[in-house]
Amino acid sequence: MAVTTLVRPVAEVAPPVARRRSSPTATVLLLLGAAYCLLPVVWVLVASTKSASELFTTFTFAPSTHLFDNIAFLTSYRDGLYWRWMVNSAVFAGGGAAVSTLVSAMAGFAMAKYDFRGKGLAFNLVLAGVLVPAVILAVPQYLLLAKVGLTNTYWAVLLPSFISPYGIYLCRIFAAATVPDEVLEAARMDGASDWRAFSRVALPMMRSGLVTVFLFQFVAIWNNYMLPFIMLGDDRLFPVTVGLSGLLNQGATQPAMYTSVVTGSLLSIIPLVVLFLTLQRYWRVDLGAGAVKA
């Protein structure tokens, strides 16, 4: 008589996955980096609440009560010239970043999805443009625009900002990574032209990359000092960077201007903070997910 032994399989229990513990050294370095970046911002916030006498006699991070007085004084300076500078900065940065993003998107998409003679050379020239500091080009651009009579105008600052080699490079990377060739072929089979395929298919899929390019270019133009300083002579055309620099120079004879410069610096970063908080929801890496349907 055979005896059958039933052996029950024993389920193998997977060992628990060990959690990585954060390195104390890395945490300390990150905290030091955050303090290094945020401490000047905190100082500007606190210093803008102080009067001229408090600004130079005490060095503490305790806020005072003169913020609105400083804003009112800055607003009254030459009939609100500071806010004219802010509007100029918004025009330069907003218009320049928008056109630059569109140009970068078209150029990057063409380099990523089309084959044409000289494509490699064109991309190498773009990379070379990334390596050239913008300050080196300021004087040649001034000489060129002076020949056509565009200096001391809005176009003197806008035109050089329309082309961004770094933006073109980023858009080429984003187009190659987020726009599948199958989607473009399907659009062409449906009768879409090249422009329609780009504007209706590729641009929505590249949206996260375009937001990144727009933000980079907006911040770069907003903080630009050398180009408008060289191009513009009328202080009513100045952006906020050049205008605050002029107020800082006046502080040698009028110490009250120092508080205006600090207050103006605080107000000038508010649009950048608002822009980042508004557009950060578009930073998604899966915009093209599910675009190719089986």
Backbone as CSV, one residue per row, in Angstrom:
resi,resn,N_x,N_y,N_z,CA_x,CA_y,CA_z,C_x,C_y,C_z
1,MET,0.853,-1.185,0.000,0.000,0.000,0.000,0.895,1.243,0.000
2,ALA,0.695,2.003,-1.014,1.540,3.185,-1.156,1.011,4.313,-0.303
3,VAL,1.895,4.939,0.298,1.550,6.078,1.150,1.944,7.352,0.411
4,THR,0.966,8.164,0.153,1.191,9.424,-0.557,1.376,10.555,0.440
5,THR,2.479,11.186,0.286,2.787,12.299,1.193,2.533,13.619,0.472
6,LEU,1.666,14.357,1.044,1.346,15.666,0.480,2.302,16.704,1.046
7,VAL,3.019,17.326,0.133,3.968,18.361,0.544,3.415,19.714,0.114
8,ARG,3.145,20.491,1.044,2.627,21.814,0.744,3.797,22.777,0.456
9,PRO,3.707,23.469,-0.685,4.792,24.410,-0.978,4.794,25.551,0.013
10,VAL,5.959,25.859,0.420,6.122,26.962,1.369,6.396,28.235,0.587
11,ALA,5.558,29.169,0.763,5.724,30.430,0.039,6.994,31.136,0.496
12,GLU,7.745,31.513,-0.516,8.975,32.220,-0.192,8.651,33.677,0.158
13,VAL,9.111,34.048,1.267,8.877,35.405,1.735,10.050,36.264,1.313
14,ALA,9.753,37.261,0.505,10.816,38.145,0.027,11.344,38.991,1.176
15,PRO,12.622,39.115,1.215,13.185,39.937,2.298,12.744,41.385,2.146
16,PRO,12.509,42.018,3.228,12.085,43.430,3.141,13.154,44.272,2.463
17,VAL,12.645,45.194,1.666,13.549,46.085,0.965,14.094,47.119,1.937
18,ALA,15.374,47.168,1.980,16.007,48.118,2.897,15.839,49.541,2.385
19,ARG,15.392,50.376,3.243,15.223,51.772,2.866,16.553,52.512,2.962
20,ARG,16.759,53.341,1.979,17.980,54.124,1.993,17.856,55.266,2.989
21,ARG,18.832,55.355,3.811,18.837,56.436,4.779,19.570,57.635,4.188
22,SER,19.010,58.781,4.453,19.631,59.991,3.943,20.961,60.234,4.643
23,SER,21.914,60.654,3.883,23.232,60.905,4.437,23.228,62.229,5.198
24,PRO,23.712,62.236,6.429,23.764,63.509,7.167,24.613,64.556,6.456
25,THR,25.679,64.104,5.807,26.538,65.058,5.088,25.779,65.723,3.941
26,ALA,25.026,64.895,3.179,24.258,65.448,2.058,23.187,66.415,2.563
27,THR,22.545,66.057,3.677,21.515,66.941,4.235,22.100,68.279,4.671
28,VAL,23.247,68.228,5.330,23.890,69.464,5.774,24.293,70.324,4.575
29,LEU,24.839,69.683,3.529,25.244,70.437,2.344,24.042,71.086,1.661
30,LEU,22.918,70.363,1.593,21.713,70.923,0.989,21.180,72.097,1.810
31,LEU,21.212,71.970,3.132,20.750,73.064,3.982,21.652,74.288,3.838
32,LEU,22.955,74.046,3.747,23.874,75.177,3.548,23.646,75.842,2.191
33,GLY,23.405,75.031,1.160,23.116,75.598,-0.153,21.825,76.399,-0.158
34,ALA,20.791,75.869,0.531,19.524,76.601,0.610,19.692,77.915,1.370
35,ALA,20.456,77.875,2.458,20.692,79.106,3.218,21.485,80.118,2.396
36,TYR,22.453,79.635,1.639,23.266,80.526,0.797,22.403,81.234,-0.246
37,CYS,21.407,80.518,-0.789,20.545,81.104,-1.823,19.449,81.982,-1.237
38,LEU,18.922,81.605,-0.081,17.757,82.302,0.463,18.129,83.444,1.393
39,LEU,19.321,83.413,1.970,19.685,84.462,2.925,19.680,85.852,2.298
40,PRO,20.227,86.056,1.093,20.127,87.407,0.498,18.690,87.853,0.263
41,VAL,17.816,86.912,-0.104,16.414,87.273,-0.321,15.765,87.703,0.988
42,VAL,16.075,86.969,2.061,15.529,87.340,3.373,16.047,88.709,3.801
43,TRP,17.335,88.961,3.527,17.890,90.272,3.906,17.209,91.392,3.134
44,VAL,16.973,91.207,1.839,16.288,92.231,1.045,14.880,92.459,1.584
45,LEU,14.186,91.380,1.946,12.837,91.508,2.487,12.839,92.305,3.782
46,VAL,13.802,92.033,4.655,13.872,92.737,5.937,14.354,94.172,5.743
47,ALA,15.382,94.348,4.896,15.948,95.689,4.704,14.956,96.646,4.066
48,SER,14.052,96.123,3.251,13.071,97.007,2.615,12.057,97.567,3.598
49,THR,11.999,97.026,4.821,11.075,97.534,5.830,11.714,98.598,6.712
50,LYS,12.984,98.929,6.452,13.693,99.850,7.332,13.833,101.219,6.674
51,SER,13.996,102.219,7.521,14.279,103.565,7.019,15.758,103.684,6.676
52,ALA,16.145,104.807,6.097,17.542,104.991,5.698,18.470,104.976,6.905
53,SER,18.036,105.578,7.996,18.886,105.587,9.192,19.007,104.197,9.802
54,GLU,17.920,103.457,9.859,17.966,102.101,10.404,18.787,101.167,9.528
55,LEU,18.788,101.410,8.239,19.505,100.533,7.313,21.004,100.584,7.544
56,PHE,21.519,101.734,7.954,22.967,101.890,8.095,23.438,101.843,9.544
57,THR,22.538,102.008,10.498,22.963,102.017,11.906,22.805,100.667,12.571
58,THR,21.901,99.830,12.096,21.685,98.513,12.704,21.708,97.445,11.621
59,PHE,22.293,96.303,11.974,22.313,95.167,11.057,21.675,93.981,11.759
60,THR,20.375,93.913,11.672,19.628,92.818,12.273,18.606,92.321,11.252
61,PHE,18.128,91.115,11.500,17.097,90.540,10.650,15.709,90.775,11.228
62,ALA,15.617,91.698,12.173,14.312,92.062,12.715,13.671,93.103,11.808
63,PRO,12.470,92.846,11.292,11.830,93.809,10.379,11.396,95.063,11.107
64,SER,11.286,96.140,10.313,10.812,97.407,10.850,9.415,97.690,10.291
65,THR,9.016,98.937,10.293,7.631,99.279,9.927,7.562,100.294,8.791
66,HIS,8.616,100.408,7.979,8.652,101.464,6.972,8.507,100.933,5.546
67,LEU,7.994,99.730,5.386,7.893,99.150,4.045,6.991,99.978,3.144
68,PHE,5.802,100.302,3.623,4.858,101.047,2.786,5.326,102.485,2.559
69,ASP,6.048,103.051,3.529,6.613,104.382,3.315,7.668,104.332,2.206
70,ASN,8.475,103.280,2.209,9.493,103.145,1.161,8.865,102.931,-0.210
71,ILE,7.784,102.156,-0.249,7.092,101.937,-1.528,6.477,103.242,-2.026
72,ALA,5.901,103.997,-1.113,5.303,105.275,-1.509,6.367,106.243,-2.016
73,PHE,7.518,106.285,-1.350,8.592,107.173,-1.803,9.110,106.737,-3.169
74,LEU,9.252,105.430,-3.358,9.715,104.925,-4.648,8.703,105.227,-5.740
75,THR,7.425,105.117,-5.430,6.381,105.396,-6.408,6.343,106.870,-6.792
76,SER,6.617,107.737,-5.850,6.571,109.177,-6.129,7.821,109.690,-6.836
77,TYR,8.853,108.879,-6.920,10.094,109.334,-7.542,9.861,109.607,-9.025
78,ARG,9.996,110.840,-9.426,9.844,111.295,-10.813,8.539,110.779,-11.433
79,ASP,7.465,110.976,-10.699,6.110,110.652,-11.190,5.957,109.182,-11.562
80,GLY,6.495,108.314,-10.712,6.301,106.883,-10.930,7.211,106.282,-11.983
81,LEU,8.414,106.811,-12.099,9.339,106.297,-13.111,9.697,104.837,-12.864
82,TYR,9.716,104.425,-11.592,10.058,103.025,-11.286,9.073,102.060,-11.937
83,TRP,7.794,102.388,-11.880,6.799,101.484,-12.462,6.875,101.499,-13.980
84,ARG,7.364,102.586,-14.558,7.639,102.590,-15.990,8.758,101.597,-16.307
85,TRP,9.764,101.543,-15.438,10.836,100.571,-15.619,10.309,99.141,-15.512
86,MET,9.386,98.916,-14.597,8.816,97.568,-14.440,8.031,97.177,-15.684
87,VAL,7.264,98.112,-16.243,6.516,97.827,-17.468,7.486,97.544,-18.617
88,ASN,8.555,98.312,-18.699,9.549,98.062,-19.743,10.157,96.667,-19.601
89,SER,10.479,96.280,-18.387,11.026,94.940,-18.167,10.030,93.865,-18.575
90,ALA,8.742,94.095,-18.273,7.721,93.127,-18.660,7.606,93.025,-20.177
91,VAL,7.714,94.160,-20.870,7.655,94.146,-22.335,8.870,93.426,-22.910
92,PHE,10.053,93.768,-22.418,11.267,93.136,-22.917,11.261,91.634,-22.646
93,ALA,10.974,91.259,-21.397,11.058,89.851,-21.012,9.896,89.039,-21.586
94,GLY,8.673,89.576,-21.504,7.524,88.842,-22.012,7.536,88.685,-23.517
95,GLY,7.733,89.798,-24.228,7.761,89.728,-25.682,8.952,88.948,-26.203
96,GLY,10.131,89.224,-25.644,11.316,88.509,-26.096,11.247,87.028,-25.812
97,ALA,10.766,86.640,-24.635,10.684,85.218,-24.293,9.640,84.500,-25.139
98,ALA,8.509,85.148,-25.415,7.467,84.504,-26.221,7.952,84.247,-27.648
99,VAL,8.532,85.270,-28.289,9.026,85.090,-29.658,10.192,84.119,-29.681
100,SER,11.075,84.212,-28.708,12.219,83.307,-28.657,11.772,81.859,-28.482
101,THR,10.750,81.631,-27.677,10.249,80.263,-27.491,9.672,79.711,-28.778
102,LEU,8.918,80.527,-29.512,8.355,80.073,-30.780,9.451,79.777,-31.801
103,VAL,10.422,80.674,-31.918,11.525,80.449,-32.854,12.323,79.211,-32.463
104,SER,12.576,79.048,-31.174,13.319,77.878,-30.704,12.555,76.598,-30.969
105,ALA,11.230,76.638,-30.779,10.418,75.450,-31.029,10.463,75.053,-32.502
106,MET,10.337,76.017,-33.398,10.368,75.702,-34.831,11.741,75.186,-35.256
107,ALA,12.799,75.865,-34.791,14.144,75.438,-35.172,14.491,74.087,-34.565
108,GLY,14.161,73.896,-33.291,14.455,72.617,-32.654,13.671,71.472,-33.250
109,PHE,12.403,71.701,-33.582,11.585,70.660,-34.216,12.137,70.299,-35.592
110,ALA,12.555,71.299,-36.363,13.109,71.024,-37.691,14.395,70.213,-37.590
111,MET,15.251,70.538,-36.632,16.503,69.803,-36.484,16.287,68.392,-35.977
112,ALA,15.212,68.181,-35.230,14.970,66.854,-34.665,14.233,65.933,-35.629
113,LYS,13.364,66.481,-36.484,12.460,65.623,-37.252,12.647,65.718,-38.763
114,TYR,13.534,66.561,-39.250,13.739,66.687,-40.686,15.211,66.443,-41.018
115,ASP,15.437,65.897,-42.184,16.792,65.720,-42.701,17.009,66.717,-43.834
116,PHE,18.053,67.481,-43.747,18.353,68.468,-44.774,19.861,68.670,-44.823
117,ARG,20.307,69.203,-45.922,21.734,69.417,-46.108,22.229,70.493,-45.136
118,GLY,23.338,70.206,-44.493,23.903,71.134,-43.529,23.292,71.045,-42.147
119,LYS,22.533,70.000,-41.880,21.888,69.866,-40.579,22.917,69.760,-39.457
120,GLY,23.945,68.933,-39.668,24.975,68.783,-38.638,25.727,70.077,-38.393
121,LEU,26.033,70.803,-39.471,26.733,72.072,-39.320,25.878,73.088,-38.574
122,ALA,24.582,73.128,-38.901,23.688,74.068,-38.224,23.611,73.765,-36.727
123,PHE,23.532,72.481,-36.385,23.457,72.131,-34.961,24.770,72.453,-34.247
124,ASN,25.889,72.252,-34.911,27.174,72.603,-34.306,27.283,74.108,-34.079
125,LEU,26.742,74.893,-35.004,26.743,76.340,-34.819,25.872,76.742,-33.625
126,VAL,24.760,76.026,-33.460,23.908,76.297,-32.294,24.655,75.995,-31.004
127,LEU,25.356,74.856,-30.971,26.138,74.523,-29.784,27.232,75.557,-29.536
128,ALA,27.856,76.033,-30.610,28.866,77.078,-30.445,28.242,78.352,-29.884
129,GLY,27.015,78.658,-30.313,26.334,79.834,-29.777,26.017,79.704,-28.305
130,VAL,25.769,78.470,-27.839,25.518,78.260,-26.412,26.750,78.613,-25.593
131,LEU,27.925,78.333,-26.141,29.169,78.542,-25.405,29.627,79.995,-25.400
132,VAL,29.054,80.831,-26.259,29.476,82.236,-26.345,28.684,83.057,-25.333
133,PRO,29.334,83.727,-24.396,28.602,84.574,-23.434,27.890,85.720,-24.149
134,ALA,26.699,86.025,-23.690,25.903,87.074,-24.335,26.546,88.441,-24.218
135,VAL,27.336,88.653,-23.160,27.947,89.973,-22.966,28.957,90.281,-24.070
136,ILE,29.557,89.237,-24.660,30.525,89.460,-25.735,29.840,90.011,-26.977
137,LEU,28.576,89.644,-27.175,27.861,90.066,-28.377,27.194,91.433,-28.236
138,ALA,27.210,92.005,-27.042,26.470,93.252,-26.815,27.001,94.394,-27.675
139,VAL,28.321,94.580,-27.709,28.894,95.685,-28.487,28.704,95.477,-29.991
140,PRO,28.976,94.279,-30.559,28.676,94.094,-31.990,27.204,94.314,-32.331
141,GLN,26.310,93.866,-31.453,24.892,94.101,-31.703,24.561,95.593,-31.674
142,TYR,25.197,96.328,-30.792,24.973,97.772,-30.752,25.430,98.428,-32.054
143,LEU,26.589,98.023,-32.568,27.094,98.609,-33.808,26.181,98.282,-34.987
144,LEU,25.653,97.052,-35.013,24.753,96.686,-36.105,23.445,97.466,-36.043
145,LEU,22.857,97.557,-34.859,21.581,98.261,-34.725,21.747,99.770,-34.881
146,ALA,22.927,100.284,-34.544,23.172,101.713,-34.751,23.193,102.058,-36.235
147,LYS,23.620,101.109,-37.078,23.655,101.347,-38.521,22.258,101.552,-39.093
148,VAL,21.266,100.899,-38.500,19.898,100.998,-39.011,19.034,101.919,-38.149
149,GLY,19.648,102.599,-37.195,18.924,103.592,-36.414,17.950,103.036,-35.401
150,LEU,18.216,101.859,-34.842,17.299,101.252,-33.879,17.777,101.349,-32.440
151,THR,18.935,101.941,-32.225,19.378,102.103,-30.840,18.480,103.109,-30.121
152,ASN,18.441,102.971,-28.797,17.591,103.814,-27.942,16.110,103.639,-28.285
153,THR,15.740,102.423,-28.696,14.346,102.051,-28.921,14.097,100.699,-28.269
154,TYR,12.832,100.334,-28.162,12.496,99.021,-27.614,13.070,97.897,-28.465
155,TRP,13.121,98.099,-29.770,13.622,97.045,-30.661,15.085,96.737,-30.406
156,ALA,15.839,97.688,-29.886,17.261,97.457,-29.620,17.469,96.363,-28.581
157,VAL,16.514,96.191,-27.672,16.603,95.138,-26.662,15.818,93.893,-27.087
158,LEU,14.722,94.088,-27.814,13.883,92.956,-28.188,14.531,92.088,-29.265
159,LEU,15.054,92.703,-30.311,15.570,91.926,-31.441,16.682,90.948,-31.042
160,PRO,17.694,91.351,-30.268,18.720,90.373,-29.892,18.207,89.233,-29.028
161,SER,17.070,89.435,-28.361,16.551,88.383,-27.478,15.665,87.385,-28.196
162,PHE,15.372,87.604,-29.477,14.488,86.696,-30.202,15.162,85.356,-30.516
163,ILE,16.486,85.337,-30.584,17.208,84.115,-30.913,17.965,83.649,-29.676
164,SER,17.694,82.424,-29.263,18.367,81.845,-28.102,18.959,80.491,-28.498
165,PRO,20.282,80.398,-28.682,20.882,79.098,-29.023,20.578,78.016,-27.992
166,TYR,20.581,78.388,-26.722,20.274,77.397,-25.694,18.827,76.934,-25.786
167,GLY,17.910,77.856,-26.108,16.518,77.465,-26.292,16.340,76.534,-27.478
168,ILE,17.050,76.796,-28.580,16.978,75.914,-29.752,17.504,74.529,-29.399
169,TYR,18.594,74.488,-28.671,19.158,73.199,-28.262,18.177,72.412,-27.395
170,LEU,17.566,73.083,-26.407,16.603,72.396,-25.546,15.399,71.911,-26.342
171,CYS,14.889,72.738,-27.258,13.722,72.334,-28.036,14.045,71.153,-28.949
172,ARG,15.260,71.077,-29.475,15.636,69.918,-30.269,15.599,68.654,-29.421
173,ILE,16.108,68.749,-28.191,16.087,67.593,-27.291,14.656,67.211,-26.939
174,PHE,13.810,68.189,-26.617,12.427,67.905,-26.241,11.649,67.340,-27.425
175,ALA,11.862,67.870,-28.621,11.138,67.367,-29.789,11.529,65.932,-30.098
176,ALA,12.797,65.626,-30.012,13.245,64.267,-30.283,12.725,63.277,-29.245
177,ALA,12.521,63.742,-27.997,12.129,62.836,-26.927,10.618,62.687,-26.778
178,THR,9.852,63.706,-27.136,8.423,63.692,-26.819,7.508,63.592,-28.033
179,VAL,8.039,63.779,-29.230,7.191,63.726,-30.430,7.563,62.482,-31.232
180,PRO,6.780,61.397,-31.140,7.101,60.180,-31.891,6.928,60.397,-33.394
181,ASP,7.773,59.747,-34.170,7.657,59.842,-35.624,6.344,59.256,-36.117
182,GLU,5.817,58.242,-35.409,4.562,57.622,-35.838,3.399,58.597,-35.809
183,VAL,3.402,59.500,-34.813,2.323,60.479,-34.713,2.383,61.454,-35.884
184,LEU,3.572,61.871,-36.244,3.718,62.795,-37.377,3.330,62.119,-38.682
185,GLU,3.701,60.853,-38.853,3.318,60.129,-40.069,1.812,59.966,-40.155
186,ALA,1.176,59.690,-39.015,-0.284,59.569,-39.009,-0.944,60.897,-39.373
187,ALA,-0.394,61.999,-38.885,-0.947,63.316,-39.223,-0.788,63.613,-40.702
188,ARG,0.346,63.238,-41.272,0.564,63.485,-42.705,-0.358,62.604,-43.548
189,MET,-0.596,61.377,-43.106,-1.506,60.495,-43.839,-2.933,61.022,-43.808
190,ASP,-3.262,61.765,-42.765,-4.591,62.375,-42.681,-4.684,63.674,-43.466
191,GLY,-3.599,64.046,-44.142,-3.618,65.232,-44.982,-3.130,66.503,-44.328
192,ALA,-2.517,66.387,-43.152,-2.028,67.589,-42.468,-0.750,68.090,-43.132
193,SER,-0.641,69.392,-43.290,0.582,69.988,-43.817,1.652,69.982,-42.738
194,ASP,2.882,70.358,-43.131,3.968,70.381,-42.155,3.676,71.380,-41.033
195,TRP,3.165,72.566,-41.388,2.863,73.548,-40.361,1.740,73.075,-39.449
196,ARG,0.728,72.428,-40.013,-0.377,71.937,-39.181,0.093,70.811,-38.269
197,ALA,0.946,69.943,-38.782,1.476,68.871,-37.931,2.315,69.449,-36.792
198,PHE,3.047,70.517,-37.096,3.862,71.137,-36.051,2.999,71.860,-35.025
199,SER,2.059,72.675,-35.495,1.285,73.514,-34.586,0.221,72.746,-33.823
200,ARG,-0.406,71.732,-34.457,-1.516,71.020,-33.824,-1.086,69.730,-33.131
201,VAL,0.030,69.167,-33.544,0.457,67.886,-32.973,1.712,68.050,-32.117
202,ALA,2.747,68.640,-32.693,4.033,68.681,-31.994,4.030,69.680,-30.836
203,LEU,3.489,70.873,-31.050,3.544,71.895,-30.001,2.860,71.467,-28.701
204,PRO,1.637,70.883,-28.752,1.044,70.448,-27.481,1.870,69.384,-26.769
205,MET,2.535,68.518,-27.519,3.338,67.470,-26.894,4.644,68.026,-26.331
206,MET,5.094,69.149,-26.854,6.322,69.776,-26.371,6.044,70.840,-25.311
207,ARG,4.836,70.917,-24.816,4.447,72.036,-23.968,5.315,72.164,-22.722
208,SER,5.618,71.064,-22.048,6.434,71.165,-20.842,7.819,71.716,-21.158
209,GLY,8.390,71.274,-22.278,9.692,71.800,-22.673,9.626,73.262,-23.057
210,LEU,8.553,73.667,-23.726,8.415,75.071,-24.126,8.240,75.977,-22.917
211,VAL,7.546,75.500,-21.894,7.412,76.286,-20.665,8.779,76.483,-20.019
212,THR,9.591,75.440,-20.031,10.937,75.553,-19.471,11.771,76.568,-20.247
213,VAL,11.721,76.501,-21.578,12.461,77.449,-22.406,11.964,78.869,-22.162
214,PHE,10.645,79.044,-22.072,10.081,80.378,-21.833,10.555,80.942,-20.499
215,LEU,10.553,80.125,-19.464,10.976,80.607,-18.152,12.451,80.974,-18.144
216,PHE,13.286,80.116,-18.734,14.707,80.426,-18.786,14.959,81.748,-19.514
217,GLN,14.298,81.920,-20.657,14.517,83.124,-21.446,13.925,84.345,-20.744
218,PHE,12.775,84.203,-20.121,12.148,85.320,-19.415,13.051,85.805,-18.288
219,VAL,13.554,84.872,-17.489,14.417,85.260,-16.370,15.711,85.882,-16.885
220,ALA,16.274,85.324,-17.962,17.519,85.870,-18.507,17.327,87.298,-19.009
221,ILE,16.222,87.566,-19.700,15.979,88.919,-20.202,15.632,89.862,-19.059
222,TRP,14.846,89.404,-18.107,14.459,90.254,-16.978,15.690,90.694,-16.183
223,ASN,16.649,89.792,-16.015,17.844,90.109,-15.234,18.966,90.711,-16.080
224,ASN,18.760,90.843,-17.375,19.820,91.340,-18.239,20.112,92.807,-17.921
225,TYR,21.369,93.114,-17.834,21.779,94.485,-17.531,22.623,95.094,-18.647
226,MET,23.599,94.344,-19.157,24.571,94.909,-20.071,23.937,95.357,-21.386
227,LEU,23.090,94.519,-21.986,22.512,94.875,-23.286,21.671,96.141,-23.222
228,PRO,20.678,96.266,-22.336,19.917,97.532,-22.291,20.766,98.712,-21.841
229,PHE,21.776,98.483,-21.026,22.645,99.573,-20.597,23.400,100.163,-21.785
230,ILE,23.804,99.296,-22.726,24.531,99.766,-23.906,23.571,100.352,-24.939
231,MET,22.422,99.726,-25.114,21.515,100.102,-26.195,20.696,101.350,-25.908
232,LEU,20.369,101.610,-24.654,19.389,102.641,-24.322,20.062,103.844,-23.674
233,GLY,19.605,105.026,-24.053,20.095,106.260,-23.451,19.021,107.032,-22.710
234,ASP,17.760,106.826,-23.068,16.636,107.493,-22.413,16.227,106.677,-21.192
235,ASP,16.244,107.304,-20.011,15.940,106.552,-18.801,14.482,106.115,-18.737
236,ARG,13.617,106.669,-19.551,12.230,106.211,-19.577,12.079,104.891,-20.350
237,LEU,13.118,104.480,-21.045,13.122,103.190,-21.731,13.861,102.120,-20.939
238,PHE,14.449,102.483,-19.816,15.247,101.529,-19.053,14.389,100.391,-18.502
239,PRO,14.933,99.169,-18.436,14.315,98.131,-17.619,14.656,98.362,-16.162
240,VAL,14.105,97.562,-15.288,14.270,97.802,-13.856,15.707,97.583,-13.421
241,THR,16.456,96.701,-14.082,17.844,96.470,-13.689,18.693,97.715,-13.897
242,VAL,18.593,98.326,-15.063,19.381,99.528,-15.356,18.872,100.711,-14.527
243,GLY,17.565,100.804,-14.331,17.021,101.900,-13.546,17.476,101.865,-12.100
244,LEU,17.457,100.675,-11.472,17.916,100.565,-10.093,19.409,100.837,-9.980
245,SER,20.164,100.487,-11.011,21.590,100.803,-10.994,21.809,102.310,-10.972
246,GLY,20.989,103.058,-11.709,21.083,104.511,-11.668,20.731,105.076,-10.305
247,LEU,19.710,104.505,-9.661,19.369,104.956,-8.311,20.483,104.645,-7.327
248,LEU,21.140,103.505,-7.515,22.236,103.146,-6.626,23.388,104.136,-6.750
249,ASN,23.647,104.609,-7.931,24.699,105.607,-8.114,24.343,106.938,-7.441
250,GLN,23.049,107.247,-7.396,22.629,108.476,-6.723,22.731,108.367,-5.207
251,GLY,22.822,107.135,-4.704,22.902,106.959,-3.255,24.147,107.542,-2.631
252,ALA,25.186,107.796,-3.433,26.406,108.390,-2.879,26.146,109.805,-2.356
253,THR,25.221,110.520,-2.988,24.887,111.886,-2.558,23.539,111.957,-1.853
254,GLN,22.668,110.976,-2.092,21.352,110.941,-1.470,21.161,109.577,-0.810
255,PRO,21.545,109.410,0.456,21.467,108.101,1.107,20.067,107.501,1.124
256,ALA,19.038,108.332,1.024,17.670,107.794,1.025,17.420,106.905,-0.178
257,MET,18.202,107.081,-1.237,18.012,106.270,-2.427,18.383,104.805,-2.192
258,TYR,19.201,104.537,-1.198,19.572,103.158,-0.929,18.351,102.327,-0.513
259,THR,17.500,102.914,0.313,16.286,102.194,0.694,15.365,102.010,-0.509
260,SER,15.363,102.964,-1.429,14.555,102.826,-2.637,15.088,101.697,-3.515
261,VAL,16.410,101.577,-3.594,17.000,100.495,-4.384,16.647,99.140,-3.785
262,VAL,16.747,99.028,-2.458,16.418,97.760,-1.800,14.941,97.430,-1.975
263,THR,14.074,98.420,-1.795,12.638,98.193,-1.968,12.306,97.840,-3.415
264,GLY,12.927,98.556,-4.350,12.705,98.240,-5.757,13.191,96.852,-6.124
265,SER,14.301,96.418,-5.525,14.796,95.065,-5.777,13.805,94.020,-5.280
266,LEU,13.217,94.281,-4.121,12.213,93.346,-3.597,11.009,93.264,-4.523
267,LEU,10.512,94.407,-4.973,9.342,94.408,-5.856,9.657,93.770,-7.203
268,SER,10.912,93.861,-7.640,11.255,93.350,-8.972,11.286,91.828,-9.033
269,ILE,11.423,91.162,-7.893,11.441,89.693,-7.925,10.043,89.090,-7.794
270,ILE,9.066,89.917,-7.434,7.710,89.384,-7.280,7.159,88.827,-8.590
271,PRO,7.297,89.511,-9.752,6.799,88.902,-11.000,7.449,87.571,-11.326
272,LEU,8.718,87.401,-11.009,9.388,86.132,-11.277,8.819,85.017,-10.400
273,VAL,8.572,85.325,-9.133,8.002,84.323,-8.229,6.602,83.931,-8.692
274,VAL,5.795,84.926,-9.043,4.435,84.646,-9.517,4.461,83.810,-10.793
275,LEU,5.383,84.136,-11.694,5.470,83.385,-12.948,5.844,81.936,-12.698
276,PHE,6.792,81.691,-11.822,7.189,80.319,-11.522,6.045,79.552,-10.872
277,LEU,5.350,80.162,-9.941,4.248,79.475,-9.272,3.092,79.207,-10.228
278,THR,2.900,80.086,-11.211,1.806,79.914,-12.162,2.093,78.819,-13.180
279,LEU,3.326,78.751,-13.663,3.659,77.841,-14.756,4.216,76.505,-14.308
280,GLN,4.432,76.315,-13.007,5.051,75.078,-12.583,4.139,73.859,-12.808
281,ARG,2.833,74.081,-12.890,1.926,72.952,-13.105,2.059,72.374,-14.506
282,TYR,2.691,73.103,-15.419,2.890,72.589,-16.765,4.163,71.763,-16.895
283,TRP,4.940,71.683,-15.830,6.175,70.913,-15.905,5.853,69.438,-15.699
284,ARG,5.496,68.785,-16.737,5.174,67.366,-16.686,6.008,66.654,-17.740
285,VAL,6.437,65.477,-17.375,7.284,64.728,-18.291,6.512,63.679,-19.085
286,ASP,5.238,63.519,-18.797,4.474,62.465,-19.458,3.415,63.051,-20.385
287,LEU,3.662,64.207,-20.973,2.654,64.812,-21.835,2.411,63.958,-23.071
288,GLY,3.456,63.274,-23.540,3.287,62.471,-24.750,2.839,61.061,-24.475
289,ALA,2.625,60.710,-23.218,2.215,59.347,-22.888,0.813,59.078,-23.461
290,GLY,0.673,57.981,-24.136,-0.603,57.595,-24.718,-0.895,58.273,-26.027
291,ALA,0.046,59.028,-26.571,-0.199,59.707,-27.836,-0.282,58.711,-28.988
292,VAL,0.528,57.636,-28.902,0.505,56.611,-29.941,-0.451,55.513,-29.490
293,LYS,-1.539,55.418,-30.158,-2.530,54.416,-29.801,-2.336,53.157,-30.640
294,ALA,-2.554,52.041,-30.029,-2.409,50.771,-30.740,-3.545,50.603,-31.740
